[in-house]
Amino acid sequence: MKNDYICPHCKGMLNVEHNICFSAKTKSGKVGLIYLNPEVGNYTLIKHASFEIKEGEQLEFYCPICHKNLESSELSSKLAKILQFDIQDNAEYEILFSKVAGEKCTYKLKGNKVIPFGEHQSRYLSLLKFGTI
């Protein structure tokens, strides 16, 4: 399945090859690039070795194109939001994922339905006022 990942602000494409690219910032002010796996529910990430991220640390995720914060502030400051366009189904989804390092928690939203992923999915599920699929 091929998907495009899009910034909700500038509508720029975030995926390159087999990764979704973000700029990120730690609470201590360190900045770097993070590449996430585009498979929803796969929590593999790539970063430079010197960009240290502590388990449990909350990051800020930014669009590498327009530099806007991807925080999903309408739901929680601990979630980031991007858009996913499923080319095969010709459908657009909202993707919410945890900004807390080590938290495996992602939600795929379409209309009033949500598909939760990850072992920590229950942490924010109550914030979503949708029915689970």
C-alpha positions in Angstrom: 0.0 0.0 0.0 1.4 3.4 -1.0 0.7 6.4 1.1 1.7 10.0 0.9 2.1 11.9 4.2 1.2 15.6 4.1 1.7 18.6 6.4 -1.7 19.8 7.6 -0.5 23.4 7.3 1.4 23.8 4.0 0.2 20.6 2.4 3.8 19.7 1.6 4.9 16.1 1.2 6.7 14.7 4.2 7.6 11.3 3.0 10.9 10.6 1.2 11.8 7.1 0.0 10.7 4.8 2.9 10.5 7.4 5.6 8.5 10.4 6.9 10.7 13.3 7.7 10.3 15.7 10.6 12.4 18.3 12.3 12.2 17.8 16.1 13.2 19.7 19.2 13.8 18.3 22.7 12.7 20.1 25.9 16.4 21.0 26.4 16.4 22.8 23.0 18.4 20.2 21.0 17.2 20.0 17.4 17.5 17.4 14.7 15.8 15.4 12.0 13.8 12.3 12.7 12.7 9.8 10.1 9.7 7.6 11.0 8.6 4.5 9.3 5.5 5.2 7.1 3.8 2.0 8.1 1.2 3.0 10.7 2.0 1.1 13.9 5.7 0.6 13.1 7.7 2.6 15.6 11.1 2.4 14.0 12.9 5.7 13.8 16.1 7.0 12.3 18.1 9.9 13.7 21.6 11.1 14.0 23.5 9.5 16.8 24.3 12.9 18.4 20.6 13.8 18.6 20.0 12.3 22.0 16.4 11.6 23.0 15.6 10.3 26.5 12.8 7.8 27.0 9.7 9.5 28.2 10.9 12.9 26.9 8.2 14.9 25.0 9.4 16.3 21.7 8.1 19.0 19.5 7.6 17.9 15.9 7.8 20.4 13.0 7.1 20.3 9.3 10.6 20.4 7.6 9.1 22.5 4.8 7.0 25.3 6.5 8.5 24.8 10.0 5.0 24.9 11.7 4.5 22.9 14.9 2.6 19.7 14.2 1.0 19.6 17.7 -2.6 18.4 17.8 -3.5 21.1 20.3 -7.2 20.6 19.9 -6.8 17.1 21.5 -3.6 16.9 23.5 -0.2 18.7 23.6 1.2 15.1 23.7 0.0 14.3 20.2 1.2 15.4 16.7 -1.0 15.5 13.6 -0.2 14.9 10.0 -2.4 13.8 7.0 -2.2 10.5 5.1 -3.4 10.2 1.6 -3.9 6.5 0.7 -3.3 6.4 -3.1 -4.8 2.9 -3.5 -8.1 3.8 -1.8 -8.0 7.5 -2.9 -8.8 8.5 0.7 -7.4 11.0 3.1 -6.9 10.3 6.9 -5.7 12.2 9.9 -2.8 10.5 11.6 -2.2 11.4 15.3 0.9 10.0 17.0 2.5 10.4 20.4 5.3 13.0 20.8 6.6 11.2 23.9 9.7 9.2 23.2 9.1 5.5 23.7 5.3 5.8 23.7 3.9 3.5 21.0 0.6 5.2 20.2 -1.0 6.1 16.9 -4.5 6.8 15.7 -5.8 6.8 12.1 -9.0 8.9 11.8 -11.5 9.2 9.0 -14.8 10.9 9.6 -16.1 9.7 13.0 -14.1 6.5 13.0 -10.7 5.9 14.6 -8.3 2.9 14.2 -5.8 2.8 17.2 -2.3 1.3 16.9 0.4 0.5 19.4 0.8 -1.0 22.8 0.0 2.4 24.5 -3.0 3.2 22.4 -5.4 3.4 25.4 -3.5 6.5 26.8 -5.3 9.0 24.6 -8.2 7.0 23.2 -10.7 8.7 25.6 -9.8 12.1 24.1 -11.0 11.0 20.7 -14.8 11.5 20.4 -15.1 8.9 17.7 -16.1 5.3 17.5 -13.3 2.7 17.1 -13.3 0.5 14.1 
